[in-house]
């Protein structure tokens, strides 16, 4: 008997992903994880995820979405982007990488791997270590 790939059952993938991250796979967490990770690597706000959830019939408040995103971040499933915009973005790609931010619409895009080299970093303060370096490149349409 041939087994089916697990991606044919996204809720199973999400439940496993949550368990692997040390989180209990509640119905809302699984539903939000399905929405977050089904489309591959992406950057989104809590408001955007809430809008997606409501549009597909997942009953949850914006506060629940914020709490869940922060739980996912603490568990290492997401990364918060510090972009100095009015909104907080969450990145489903937790690897070390950098970003373009399109001015005016605050679209966030990944910088292709290997295009940036960061060198000559200062020593971390005593008792601290550098965990990662975020490079944000702001771009706009040519006029």
N, CA, C and O atoms as CSV, one atom per row, in Angstrom:
chain,resi,resn,atom,element,x,y,z
A,1,UNK,N,N,0.847,-1.189,0.000
A,1,UNK,CA,C,0.000,0.000,0.000
A,1,UNK,C,C,0.885,1.243,0.000
A,1,UNK,O,O,1.796,1.364,0.820
A,2,UNK,N,N,0.617,2.151,-0.910
A,2,UNK,CA,C,1.411,3.368,-1.028
A,2,UNK,C,C,0.867,4.423,-0.081
A,2,UNK,O,O,-0.341,4.657,-0.025
A,3,UNK,N,N,1.773,5.065,0.670
A,3,UNK,CA,C,1.320,6.118,1.578
A,3,UNK,C,C,1.198,7.433,0.824
A,3,UNK,O,O,1.916,7.686,-0.143
A,4,UNK,N,N,0.284,8.252,1.283
A,4,UNK,CA,C,0.058,9.559,0.660
A,4,UNK,C,C,1.025,10.571,1.241
A,4,UNK,O,O,1.343,10.504,2.428
A,5,UNK,N,N,1.500,11.510,0.433
A,5,UNK,CA,C,2.343,12.561,0.993
A,5,UNK,C,C,1.555,13.363,2.016
A,5,UNK,O,O,0.359,13.603,1.852
A,6,UNK,N,N,2.252,13.777,3.085
A,6,UNK,CA,C,1.551,14.488,4.161
A,6,UNK,C,C,1.020,15.834,3.722
A,6,UNK,O,O,0.112,16.358,4.367
A,7,UNK,N,N,1.547,16.428,2.642
A,7,UNK,CA,C,1.043,17.735,2.222
A,7,UNK,C,C,-0.364,17.653,1.651
A,7,UNK,O,O,-0.980,18.686,1.389
A,8,UNK,N,N,-0.890,16.437,1.450
A,8,UNK,CA,C,-2.280,16.317,1.033
A,8,UNK,C,C,-3.211,16.510,2.223
A,8,UNK,O,O,-4.423,16.642,2.049
A,9,UNK,N,N,-2.661,16.526,3.411
A,9,UNK,CA,C,-3.421,16.730,4.638
A,9,UNK,C,C,-2.775,17.871,5.418
A,9,UNK,O,O,-2.074,17.628,6.401
A,10,UNK,N,N,-3.007,19.126,4.985
A,10,UNK,CA,C,-2.298,20.244,5.611
A,10,UNK,C,C,-2.539,20.349,7.110
A,10,UNK,O,O,-1.635,20.747,7.845
A,11,UNK,N,N,-3.753,19.998,7.590
A,11,UNK,CA,C,-3.983,20.104,9.026
A,11,UNK,C,C,-3.104,19.127,9.795
A,11,UNK,O,O,-2.705,19.414,10.924
A,12,UNK,N,N,-2.792,17.963,9.191
A,12,UNK,CA,C,-1.884,17.013,9.844
A,12,UNK,C,C,-0.478,17.606,9.888
A,12,UNK,O,O,0.203,17.520,10.910
A,13,UNK,N,N,-0.036,18.215,8.762
A,13,UNK,CA,C,1.268,18.873,8.732
A,13,UNK,C,C,1.349,19.944,9.807
A,13,UNK,O,O,2.339,20.028,10.534
A,14,UNK,N,N,0.316,20.758,9.908
A,14,UNK,CA,C,0.316,21.850,10.879
A,14,UNK,C,C,0.324,21.320,12.302
A,14,UNK,O,O,1.042,21.846,13.153
A,15,UNK,N,N,-0.460,20.290,12.574
A,15,UNK,CA,C,-0.477,19.718,13.921
A,15,UNK,C,C,0.901,19.171,14.284
A,15,UNK,O,O,1.369,19.367,15.405
A,16,UNK,N,N,1.548,18.494,13.352
A,16,UNK,CA,C,2.903,17.978,13.602
A,16,UNK,C,C,3.894,19.115,13.801
A,16,UNK,O,O,4.746,19.058,14.688
A,17,UNK,N,N,3.782,20.137,12.981
A,17,UNK,CA,C,4.673,21.297,13.089
A,17,UNK,C,C,4.526,21.951,14.466
A,17,UNK,O,O,5.516,22.324,15.096
A,18,UNK,N,N,3.278,22.084,14.920
A,18,UNK,CA,C,3.032,22.684,16.238
A,18,UNK,C,C,3.608,21.812,17.343
A,18,UNK,O,O,4.274,22.314,18.249
A,19,UNK,N,N,3.355,20.506,17.274
A,19,UNK,CA,C,3.894,19.598,18.299
A,19,UNK,C,C,5.421,19.647,18.317
A,19,UNK,O,O,6.033,19.697,19.384
A,20,UNK,N,N,6.038,19.631,17.124
A,20,UNK,CA,C,7.499,19.692,17.035
A,20,UNK,C,C,8.051,20.971,17.648
A,20,UNK,O,O,9.171,20.987,18.157
A,21,UNK,N,N,7.265,22.040,17.599
A,21,UNK,CA,C,7.687,23.327,18.174
A,21,UNK,C,C,7.338,23.428,19.658
A,21,UNK,O,O,7.629,24.440,20.296
A,22,UNK,N,N,6.715,22.384,20.208
A,22,UNK,CA,C,6.371,22.390,21.625
A,22,UNK,C,C,5.048,23.054,21.945
A,22,UNK,O,O,4.789,23.399,23.098
A,23,UNK,N,N,4.205,23.239,20.933
A,23,UNK,CA,C,2.906,23.879,21.139
A,23,UNK,C,C,1.787,22.849,20.999
A,23,UNK,O,O,1.868,21.933,20.180
A,24,UNK,N,N,0.755,23.011,21.803
A,24,UNK,CA,C,-0.413,22.141,21.708
A,24,UNK,C,C,-1.195,22.527,20.455
A,24,UNK,O,O,-1.491,23.705,20.255
A,25,UNK,N,N,-1.530,21.561,19.615
A,25,UNK,CA,C,-2.227,21.875,18.362
A,25,UNK,C,C,-3.739,22.065,18.565
A,25,UNK,O,O,-4.534,21.176,18.261
A,26,UNK,N,N,-4.110,23.225,19.078
A,26,UNK,CA,C,-5.536,23.534,19.228
A,26,UNK,C,C,-6.138,23.769,17.843
A,26,UNK,O,O,-5.414,23.974,16.870
A,27,UNK,N,N,-7.444,23.738,17.767
A,27,UNK,CA,C,-8.124,23.917,16.485
A,27,UNK,C,C,-7.740,25.252,15.843
A,27,UNK,O,O,-7.458,25.305,14.646
A,28,UNK,N,N,-7.729,26.337,16.639
A,28,UNK,CA,C,-7.398,27.653,16.062
A,28,UNK,C,C,-5.933,27.728,15.642
A,28,UNK,O,O,-5.629,28.273,14.581
A,29,UNK,N,N,-5.019,27.192,16.455
A,29,UNK,CA,C,-3.606,27.208,16.069
A,29,UNK,C,C,-3.387,26.441,14.772
A,29,UNK,O,O,-2.663,26.899,13.889
A,30,UNK,N,N,-4.015,25.271,14.659
A,30,UNK,CA,C,-3.859,24.465,13.445
A,30,UNK,C,C,-4.411,25.227,12.241
A,30,UNK,O,O,-3.775,25.263,11.187
A,31,UNK,N,N,-5.583,25.831,12.389
A,31,UNK,CA,C,-6.191,26.569,11.279
A,31,UNK,C,C,-5.315,27.744,10.861
A,31,UNK,O,O,-5.126,27.980,9.668
A,32,UNK,N,N,-4.777,28.484,11.834
A,32,UNK,CA,C,-3.925,29.626,11.501
A,32,UNK,C,C,-2.599,29.157,10.906
A,32,UNK,O,O,-2.083,29.792,9.986
A,33,UNK,N,N,-2.042,28.064,11.410
A,33,UNK,CA,C,-0.803,27.514,10.845
A,33,UNK,C,C,-1.038,27.053,9.408
A,33,UNK,O,O,-0.189,27.259,8.541
A,34,UNK,N,N,-2.194,26.426,9.155
A,34,UNK,CA,C,-2.524,26.028,7.783
A,34,UNK,C,C,-2.487,27.235,6.854
A,34,UNK,O,O,-1.899,27.174,5.774
A,35,UNK,N,N,-3.116,28.331,7.273
A,35,UNK,CA,C,-3.142,29.543,6.453
A,35,UNK,C,C,-1.741,30.130,6.270
A,35,UNK,O,O,-1.368,30.537,5.170
A,36,UNK,N,N,-0.979,30.168,7.346
A,36,UNK,CA,C,0.352,30.769,7.301
A,36,UNK,C,C,1.307,30.038,6.382
A,36,UNK,O,O,1.984,30.657,5.561
A,37,UNK,N,N,1.366,28.718,6.514
A,37,UNK,CA,C,2.438,27.956,5.886
A,37,UNK,C,C,2.054,27.276,4.575
A,37,UNK,O,O,2.926,26.748,3.886
A,38,UNK,N,N,0.790,27.276,4.219
A,38,UNK,CA,C,0.355,26.592,2.999
A,38,UNK,C,C,0.853,27.275,1.733
A,38,UNK,O,O,0.961,26.637,0.686
A,39,UNK,N,N,1.157,28.564,1.820
A,39,UNK,CA,C,1.547,29.321,0.627
A,39,UNK,C,C,3.055,29.527,0.522
A,39,UNK,O,O,3.505,30.366,-0.258
A,40,UNK,N,N,3.835,28.787,1.283
A,40,UNK,CA,C,5.289,28.925,1.223
A,40,UNK,C,C,5.771,30.126,2.028
A,40,UNK,O,O,5.046,30.666,2.864
A,41,UNK,N,N,7.001,30.529,1.760
A,41,UNK,CA,C,7.589,31.650,2.494
A,41,UNK,C,C,6.864,32.937,2.144
A,41,UNK,O,O,6.645,33.254,0.975
A,42,UNK,N,N,6.497,33.674,3.194
A,42,UNK,CA,C,5.821,34.949,2.967
A,42,UNK,C,C,5.921,35.829,4.197
A,42,UNK,O,O,6.295,35.382,5.281
A,43,UNK,N,N,5.577,37.086,3.999
A,43,UNK,CA,C,5.616,38.103,5.048
A,43,UNK,C,C,4.204,38.654,5.178
A,43,UNK,O,O,3.593,39.049,4.185
A,44,UNK,N,N,3.686,38.680,6.403
A,44,UNK,CA,C,2.345,39.223,6.565
A,44,UNK,C,C,2.158,39.789,7.955
A,44,UNK,O,O,2.906,39.487,8.885
A,45,UNK,N,N,1.133,40.622,8.068
A,45,UNK,CA,C,0.785,41.237,9.339
A,45,UNK,C,C,-0.316,40.411,10.009
A,45,UNK,O,O,-0.944,39.561,9.378
A,46,UNK,N,N,-0.533,40.676,11.279
A,46,UNK,CA,C,-1.626,40.011,11.996
A,46,UNK,C,C,-2.959,40.362,11.354
A,46,UNK,O,O,-3.847,39.514,11.260
A,47,UNK,N,N,-3.102,41.596,10.915
A,47,UNK,CA,C,-4.350,42.021,10.285
A,47,UNK,C,C,-4.598,41.246,8.988
A,47,UNK,O,O,-5.730,40.850,8.709
A,48,UNK,N,N,-3.555,41.033,8.205
A,48,UNK,CA,C,-3.700,40.284,6.955
A,48,UNK,C,C,-4.082,38.823,7.228
A,48,UNK,O,O,-4.938,38.266,6.542
A,49,UNK,N,N,-3.448,38.210,8.225
A,49,UNK,CA,C,-3.792,36.828,8.565
A,49,UNK,C,C,-5.212,36.742,9.097
A,49,UNK,O,O,-5.941,35.806,8.767
A,50,UNK,N,N,-5.616,37.708,9.917
A,50,UNK,CA,C,-6.979,37.724,10.441
A,50,UNK,C,C,-7.975,37.826,9.293
A,50,UNK,O,O,-8.986,37.123,9.287
A,51,UNK,N,N,-7.703,38.691,8.327
A,51,UNK,CA,C,-8.581,38.851,7.171
A,51,UNK,C,C,-8.687,37.537,6.382
A,51,UNK,O,O,-9.778,37.153,5.960
A,52,UNK,N,N,-7.557,36.851,6.184
A,52,UNK,CA,C,-7.565,35.556,5.501
A,52,UNK,C,C,-8.400,34.542,6.275
A,52,UNK,O,O,-9.193,33.804,5.691
A,53,UNK,N,N,-8.217,34.511,7.594
A,53,UNK,CA,C,-8.940,33.552,8.435
A,53,UNK,C,C,-10.445,33.777,8.337
A,53,UNK,O,O,-11.212,32.833,8.149
A,54,UNK,N,N,-10.854,35.020,8.466
A,54,UNK,CA,C,-12.280,35.345,8.400
A,54,UNK,C,C,-12.845,34.973,7.028
A,54,UNK,O,O,-13.959,34.458,6.929
A,55,UNK,N,N,-12.078,35.234,5.981
A,55,UNK,CA,C,-12.571,34.978,4.623
A,55,UNK,C,C,-12.779,33.491,4.338
A,55,UNK,O,O,-13.575,33.138,3.467
A,56,UNK,N,N,-12.074,32.615,5.058
A,56,UNK,CA,C,-12.263,31.169,4.851
A,56,UNK,C,C,-13.069,30.524,5.973
A,56,UNK,O,O,-13.174,29.300,6.045
A,57,UNK,N,N,-13.640,31.357,6.851
A,57,UNK,CA,C,-14.534,30.845,7.883
A,57,UNK,C,C,-13.881,30.352,9.155
A,57,UNK,O,O,-14.481,29.570,9.892
A,58,UNK,N,N,-12.651,30.795,9.430
A,58,UNK,CA,C,-12.000,30.439,10.693
A,58,UNK,C,C,-12.414,31.483,11.729
A,58,UNK,O,O,-12.037,32.649,11.617
A,59,UNK,N,N,-13.189,31.073,12.739
A,59,UNK,CA,C,-13.649,32.046,13.732
A,59,UNK,C,C,-12.539,32.389,14.730
A,59,UNK,O,O,-12.138,31.552,15.538
A,60,UNK,N,N,-12.053,33.620,14.662
A,60,UNK,CA,C,-11.034,34.063,15.620
A,60,UNK,C,C,-11.012,35.586,15.649
A,60,UNK,O,O,-11.338,36.256,14.670
A,61,UNK,N,N,-10.619,36.100,16.793
A,61,UNK,CA,C,-10.506,37.551,16.942
A,61,UNK,C,C,-9.112,37.991,16.510
A,61,UNK,O,O,-8.194,37.176,16.412
A,62,UNK,N,N,-8.966,39.271,16.257
A,62,UNK,CA,C,-7.649,39.814,15.932
A,62,UNK,C,C,-6.693,39.595,17.100
A,62,UNK,O,O,-5.513,39.321,16.882
A,63,UNK,N,N,-7.174,39.710,18.322
A,63,UNK,CA,C,-6.327,39.476,19.501
A,63,UNK,C,C,-5.806,38.040,19.515
A,63,UNK,O,O,-4.646,37.803,19.853
A,64,UNK,N,N,-6.659,37.085,19.149
A,64,UNK,CA,C,-6.232,35.686,19.085
A,64,UNK,C,C,-5.149,35.504,18.033
A,64,UNK,O,O,-4.180,34.778,18.255
A,65,UNK,N,N,-5.307,36.158,16.893
A,65,UNK,CA,C,-4.296,36.069,15.836
A,65,UNK,C,C,-2.976,36.637,16.339
A,65,UNK,O,O,-1.934,36.009,16.153
A,66,UNK,N,N,-2.992,37.817,16.974
A,66,UNK,CA,C,-1.765,38.401,17.531
A,66,UNK,C,C,-1.117,37.449,18.525
A,66,UNK,O,O,0.084,37.190,18.447
A,67,UNK,N,N,-1.908,36.925,19.463
A,67,UNK,CA,C,-1.366,36.017,20.469
A,67,UNK,C,C,-0.749,34.779,19.826
A,67,UNK,O,O,0.328,34.334,20.220
A,68,UNK,N,N,-1.438,34.233,18.841
A,68,UNK,CA,C,-0.952,33.026,18.166
A,68,UNK,C,C,0.341,33.312,17.409
A,68,UNK,O,O,1.278,32.515,17.462
A,69,UNK,N,N,0.401,34.437,16.709
A,69,UNK,CA,C,1.622,34.790,15.987
A,69,UNK,C,C,2.800,34.948,16.941
A,69,UNK,O,O,3.914,34.528,16.629
A,70,UNK,N,N,2.560,35.548,18.094
A,70,UNK,CA,C,3.646,35.705,19.066
A,70,UNK,C,C,4.042,34.357,19.670
A,70,UNK,O,O,5.222,34.132,19.940
A,71,UNK,N,N,3.080,33.460,19.886
A,71,UNK,CA,C,3.408,32.111,20.364
A,71,UNK,C,C,4.235,31.372,19.315
A,71,UNK,O,O,5.214,30.708,19.654
A,72,UNK,N,N,3.852,31.481,18.053
A,72,UNK,CA,C,4.604,30.844,16.977
A,72,UNK,C,C,6.021,31.417,16.897
A,72,UNK,O,O,6.978,30.683,16.650
A,73,UNK,N,N,6.151,32.724,17.104
A,73,UNK,CA,C,7.467,33.363,17.068
A,73,UNK,C,C,8.331,32.853,18.215
A,73,UNK,O,O,9.489,32.492,18.004
A,74,UNK,N,N,7.779,32.820,19.427
A,74,UNK,CA,C,8.532,32.322,20.590
A,74,UNK,C,C,8.947,30.870,20.411
A,74,UNK,O,O,9.985,30.452,20.923
A,75,UNK,N,N,8.140,30.094,19.684
A,75,UNK,CA,C,8.444,28.684,19.449
A,75,UNK,C,C,9.413,28.485,18.276
A,75,UNK,O,O,9.795,27.353,17.978
A,76,UNK,N,N,9.815,29.580,17.605
A,76,UNK,CA,C,10.771,29.493,16.517
A,76,UNK,C,C,10.165,29.192,15.155
A,76,UNK,O,O,10.893,28.887,14.210
A,77,UNK,N,N,8.854,29.272,15.042
A,77,UNK,CA,C,8.177,28.973,13.780
A,77,UNK,C,C,8.086,30.188,12.868
A,77,UNK,O,O,7.926,30.043,11.656
A,78,UNK,N,N,8.184,31.375,13.436
A,78,UNK,CA,C,8.101,32.634,12.693
A,78,UNK,C,C,9.206,33.556,13.162
A,78,UNK,O,O,9.840,33.334,14.194
A,79,UNK,N,N,9.416,34.583,12.387
A,79,UNK,CA,C,10.377,35.614,12.735
A,79,UNK,C,C,9.672,36.965,12.627
A,79,UNK,O,O,8.983,37.224,11.640
A,80,UNK,N,N,9.835,37.812,13.614
A,80,UNK,CA,C,9.283,39.165,13.567
A,80,UNK,C,C,10.276,40.041,12.814
A,80,UNK,O,O,11.479,39.998,13.073
A,81,UNK,N,N,9.759,40.837,11.878
A,81,UNK,CA,C,10.622,41.731,11.120
A,81,UNK,C,C,10.557,43.131,11.697
A,81,UNK,O,O,9.474,43.679,11.899
A,82,UNK,N,N,11.701,43.698,11.958
A,82,UNK,CA,C,11.800,45.076,12.436
A,82,UNK,C,C,12.073,45.965,11.236
A,82,UNK,O,O,13.218,46.119,10.810
A,83,UNK,N,N,11.023,46.542,10.703
A,83,UNK,CA,C,11.142,47.279,9.449
A,83,UNK,C,C,10.904,48.770,9.593
A,83,UNK,O,O,10.963,49.503,8.606
A,84,UNK,N,N,10.638,49.227,10.796
A,84,UNK,CA,C,10.349,50.639,11.032
A,84,UNK,C,C,9.175,51.133,10.188
A,84,UNK,O,O,9.177,52.263,9.701
A,85,UNK,N,N,8.190,50.282,10.025
A,85,UNK,CA,C,6.948,50.702,9.381
A,85,UNK,C,C,5.891,50.755,10.473
A,85,UNK,O,O,6.162,50.404,11.621
A,86,UNK,N,N,4.707,51.185,10.126
A,86,UNK,CA,C,3.636,51.290,11.116
A,86,UNK,C,C,3.104,49.912,11.512
A,86,UNK,O,O,2.379,49.792,12.499
A,87,UNK,N,N,3.455,48.876,10.754
A,87,UNK,CA,C,2.940,47.542,11.020
A,87,UNK,C,C,4.073,46.581,11.364
A,87,UNK,O,O,5.218,46.767,10.951
A,88,UNK,N,N,3.727,45.557,12.124
A,88,UNK,CA,C,4.668,44.486,12.427
A,88,UNK,C,C,4.447,43.363,11.428
A,88,UNK,O,O,3.319,42.906,11.240
A,89,UNK,N,N,5.508,42.923,10.796
A,89,UNK,CA,C,5.431,41.832,9.835
A,89,UNK,C,C,6.011,40.567,10.445
A,89,UNK,O,O,6.973,40.612,11.212
A,90,UNK,N,N,5.410,39.438,10.089
A,90,UNK,CA,C,5.885,38.134,10.517
A,90,UNK,C,C,6.353,37.391,9.278
A,90,UNK,O,O,5.692,37.422,8.240
A,91,UNK,N,N,7.485,36.730,9.388
A,91,UNK,CA,C,8.104,36.034,8.260
A,91,UNK,C,C,8.059,34.534,8.536
A,91,UNK,O,O,8.496,34.079,9.594
A,92,UNK,N,N,7.532,33.770,7.585
A,92,UNK,CA,C,7.486,32.317,7.756
A,92,UNK,C,C,8.847,31.673,7.471
A,92,UNK,O,O,9.060,30.506,7.801
A,93,UNK,N,N,9.755,32.417,6.867
A,93,UNK,CA,C,11.110,31.924,6.607
A,93,UNK,C,C,11.991,32.362,7.776
A,93,UNK,O,O,12.334,33.539,7.888
A,94,UNK,N,N,12.353,31.428,8.640
A,94,UNK,CA,C,13.108,31.780,9.850
A,94,UNK,C,C,14.621,31.678,9.641
A,94,UNK,O,O,15.385,31.886,10.583
A,95,UNK,N,N,15.066,31.359,8.417
A,95,UNK,CA,C,16.503,31.308,8.153
A,95,UNK,C,C,17.064,32.734,8.134
A,95,UNK,O,O,16.317,33.704,8.009
A,96,UNK,N,N,18.394,32.843,8.259
A,96,UNK,CA,C,19.023,34.158,8.177
A,96,UNK,C,C,18.944,34.657,6.744
A,96,UNK,O,O,19.521,34.054,5.839
A,97,UNK,N,N,18.235,35.750,6.540
A,97,UNK,CA,C,18.143,36.364,5.224
A,97,UNK,C,C,17.740,37.825,5.399
A,97,UNK,O,O,17.391,38.257,6.498
A,98,UNK,N,N,17.792,38.570,4.314
A,98,UNK,CA,C,17.566,40.005,4.361
A,98,UNK,C,C,16.352,40.371,3.502
A,98,UNK,O,O,15.796,39.531,2.794
A,99,UNK,N,N,15.953,41.654,3.585
A,99,UNK,CA,C,14.691,42.056,2.958
A,99,UNK,C,C,14.776,43.376,2.201
A,99,UNK,O,O,15.526,44.285,2.557
A,100,UNK,N,N,13.970,43.441,1.136
A,100,UNK,CA,C,13.637,44.689,0.475
A,100,UNK,C,C,12.285,45.121,1.035
A,100,UNK,O,O,11.408,44.285,1.252
A,101,UNK,N,N,12.114,46.420,1.270
A,101,UNK,CA,C,10.810,46.977,1.612
A,101,UNK,C,C,10.475,47.995,0.540
A,101,UNK,O,O,11.221,48.948,0.314
A,102,UNK,N,N,9.342,47.784,-0.118
A,102,UNK,CA,C,8.913,48.692,-1.178
A,102,UNK,C,C,8.195,49.865,-0.527
A,102,UNK,O,O,7.129,49.705,0.067
A,103,UNK,N,N,8.795,51.047,-0.648
A,103,UNK,CA,C,8.220,52.235,-0.027
A,103,UNK,C,C,6.868,52.572,-0.633
A,103,UNK,O,O,6.625,52.341,-1.817
A,104,UNK,N,N,6.006,53.114,0.188
A,104,UNK,CA,C,4.693,53.526,-0.277
A,104,UNK,C,C,3.636,52.455,-0.102
A,104,UNK,O,O,2.484,52.765,0.201
A,105,UNK,N,N,4.010,51.196,-0.288
A,105,UNK,CA,C,3.012,50.129,-0.115
A,105,UNK,C,C,3.452,49.131,0.954
A,105,UNK,O,O,2.703,48.215,1.295
A,106,UNK,N,N,4.658,49.302,1.481
A,106,UNK,CA,C,5.200,48.439,2.531
A,106,UNK,C,C,5.151,46.957,2.177
A,106,UNK,O,O,4.925,46.114,3.045
A,107,UNK,N,N,5.363,46.643,0.905
A,107,UNK,CA,C,5.518,45.251,0.498
A,107,UNK,C,C,6.907,44.802,0.923
A,107,UNK,O,O,7.870,45.562,0.816
A,108,UNK,N,N,7.012,43.571,1.405
A,108,UNK,CA,C,8.282,43.027,1.868
A,108,UNK,C,C,8.671,41.866,0.959
A,108,UNK,O,O,7.865,40.972,0.703
A,109,UNK,N,N,9.909,41.885,0.476
A,109,UNK,CA,C,10.433,40.836,-0.403
A,109,UNK,C,C,11.758,40.337,0.151
A,109,UNK,O,O,12.523,41.108,0.731
A,110,UNK,N,N,12.029,39.051,-0.026
A,110,UNK,CA,C,13.325,38.517,0.393
A,110,UNK,C,C,14.409,38.936,-0.586
A,110,UNK,O,O,14.188,38.967,-1.796
A,111,UNK,N,N,15.576,39.259,-0.054
A,111,UNK,CA,C,16.758,39.488,-0.880
A,111,UNK,C,C,17.297,38.098,-1.228
A,111,UNK,O,O,17.419,37.249,-0.345
A,112,UNK,N,N,17.621,37.854,-2.502
A,112,UNK,CA,C,18.151,36.534,-2.860
A,112,UNK,C,C,19.383,36.174,-2.019
A,112,UNK,O,O,20.243,37.012,-1.749
A,113,UNK,N,N,19.435,34.930,-1.625
A,113,UNK,CA,C,20.548,34.430,-0.799
A,113,UNK,C,C,21.858,34.627,-1.550
A,113,UNK,O,O,21.938,34.414,-2.760
A,114,UNK,N,N,22.876,35.034,-0.813
A,114,UNK,CA,C,24.204,35.158,-1.390
A,114,UNK,C,C,24.525,36.510,-1.981
A,114,UNK,O,O,25.653,36.731,-2.423
A,115,UNK,N,N,23.566,37.427,-2.002
A,115,UNK,CA,C,23.814,38.726,-2.610
A,115,UNK,C,C,24.375,39.754,-1.643
A,115,UNK,O,O,24.797,40.827,-2.072
A,116,UNK,N,N,24.391,39.457,-0.352
A,116,UNK,CA,C,24.867,40.424,0.635
A,116,UNK,C,C,25.910,39.762,1.520
A,116,UNK,O,O,25.762,38.618,1.951
A,117,UNK,N,N,26.949,40.505,1.771
A,117,UNK,CA,C,27.971,40.042,2.706
A,117,UNK,C,C,28.088,41.087,3.806
A,117,UNK,O,O,28.303,42.267,3.525
A,118,UNK,N,N,27.949,40.665,5.038
A,118,UNK,CA,C,28.073,41.575,6.170
A,118,UNK,C,C,29.374,41.216,6.885
A,118,UNK,O,O,29.569,40.079,7.315
A,119,UNK,N,N,30.256,42.201,7.003
A,119,UNK,CA,C,31.547,41.934,7.647
A,119,UNK,C,C,31.879,43.056,8.613
A,119,UNK,O,O,31.190,44.075,8.667
A,120,UNK,N,N,32.927,42.856,9.363
A,120,UNK,CA,C,33.427,43.843,10.315
A,120,UNK,C,C,32.372,44.250,11.340
A,120,UNK,O,O,32.248,45.427,11.679
A,121,UNK,N,N,31.617,43.273,11.829
A,121,UNK,CA,C,30.651,43.560,12.889
A,121,UNK,C,C,31.398,43.875,14.178
A,121,UNK,O,O,32.473,43.327,14.424
A,122,UNK,N,N,30.840,44.742,14.990
A,122,UNK,CA,C,31.492,45.033,16.272
A,122,UNK,C,C,31.362,43.831,17.210
A,122,UNK,O,O,30.511,42.964,17.012
A,123,UNK,N,N,32.209,43.792,18.223
A,123,UNK,CA,C,32.093,42.767,19.257
A,123,UNK,C,C,30.772,42.978,19.977
A,123,UNK,O,O,30.365,44.114,20.221
A,124,UNK,N,N,30.113,41.897,20.313
A,124,UNK,CA,C,28.888,41.999,21.116
A,124,UNK,C,C,29.274,42.450,22.523
A,124,UNK,O,O,30.382,42.165,22.978
A,125,UNK,N,N,28.372,43.150,23.219
A,125,UNK,CA,C,28.678,43.545,24.595
A,125,UNK,C,C,29.004,42.314,25.446
A,125,UNK,O,O,28.585,41.199,25.137
A,126,UNK,N,N,29.748,42.538,26.505
A,126,UNK,CA,C,30.175,41.438,27.380
A,126,UNK,C,C,28.974,40.617,27.841
A,126,UNK,O,O,27.961,41.163,28.277
A,127,UNK,N,N,29.105,39.300,27.737
A,127,UNK,CA,C,28.044,38.404,28.149
A,127,UNK,C,C,26.947,38.222,27.109
A,127,UNK,O,O,25.958,37.537,27.371
A,128,UNK,N,N,27.108,38.826,25.930
A,128,UNK,CA,C,26.101,38.751,24.868
A,128,UNK,C,C,26.728,38.109,23.629
A,128,UNK,O,O,27.949,38.045,23.488
A,129,UNK,N,N,25.847,37.634,22.731
A,129,UNK,CA,C,26.296,37.131,21.442
A,129,UNK,C,C,25.359,37.647,20.362
A,129,UNK,O,O,24.173,37.862,20.613
A,130,UNK,N,N,25.883,37.845,19.174
A,130,UNK,CA,C,25.073,38.275,18.043
A,130,UNK,C,C,24.318,37.058,17.545
A,130,UNK,O,O,24.920,36.020,17.270
A,131,UNK,N,N,22.988,37.179,17.426
A,131,UNK,CA,C,22.181,36.044,16.970
A,131,UNK,C,C,21.924,36.104,15.471
A,131,UNK,O,O,21.943,35.069,14.806
A,132,UNK,N,N,21.689,37.270,14.935
A,132,UNK,CA,C,21.582,37.456,13.495
A,132,UNK,C,C,21.610,38.937,13.174
A,132,UNK,O,O,21.412,39.782,14.046
A,133,UNK,N,N,21.857,39.234,11.925
A,133,UNK,CA,C,21.925,40.615,11.445
A,133,UNK,C,C,20.832,40.783,10.398
A,133,UNK,O,O,20.736,39.995,9.458
A,134,UNK,N,N,20.010,41.814,10.564
A,134,UNK,CA,C,18.950,42.108,9.603
A,134,UNK,C,C,19.369,43.285,8.738
A,134,UNK,O,O,19.682,44.360,9.249
A,135,UNK,N,N,19.372,43.079,7.432
A,135,UNK,CA,C,19.614,44.160,6.491
A,135,UNK,C,C,18.289,44.440,5.799
A,135,UNK,O,O,17.682,43.538,5.221
A,136,UNK,N,N,17.842,45.685,5.859
A,136,UNK,CA,C,16.607,46.098,5.200
A,136,UNK,C,C,16.978,47.131,4.148
A,136,UNK,O,O,17.561,48.173,4.449
A,137,UNK,N,N,16.629,46.819,2.911
A,137,UNK,CA,C,16.921,47.718,1.793
A,137,UNK,C,C,15.598,48.291,1.312
A,137,UNK,O,O,14.713,47.552,0.881
A,138,UNK,N,N,15.468,49.597,1.386
A,138,UNK,CA,C,14.226,50.261,0.960
A,138,UNK,C,C,14.320,50.572,-0.526
A,138,UNK,O,O,15.326,51.102,-0.997
A,139,UNK,N,N,13.267,50.239,-1.255
A,139,UNK,CA,C,13.249,50.481,-2.708
A,139,UNK,C,C,11.943,51.168,-3.076
A,139,UNK,O,O,10.974,51.137,-2.317
A,140,UNK,N,N,11.929,51.795,-4.263
A,140,UNK,CA,C,10.698,52.389,-4.800
A,140,UNK,C,C,10.772,52.292,-6.313
A,140,UNK,O,O,11.840,52.061,-6.881
A,141,UNK,N,N,9.642,52.469,-6.952
A,141,UNK,CA,C,9.591,52.453,-8.420
A,141,UNK,C,C,10.407,53.612,-8.970
A,141,UNK,O,O,10.426,54.702,-8.399
A,142,UNK,N,N,11.077,53.362,-10.084
A,142,UNK,CA,C,11.825,54.450,-10.735
A,142,UNK,C,C,10.835,55.445,-11.279
A,142,UNK,O,O,9.778,55.064,-11.781
A,143,UNK,N,N,11.161,56.701,-11.186
A,143,UNK,CA,C,10.264,57.761,-11.656
A,143,UNK,C,C,10.498,58.068,-13.101
A,143,UNK,O,O,9.832,58.936,-13.664
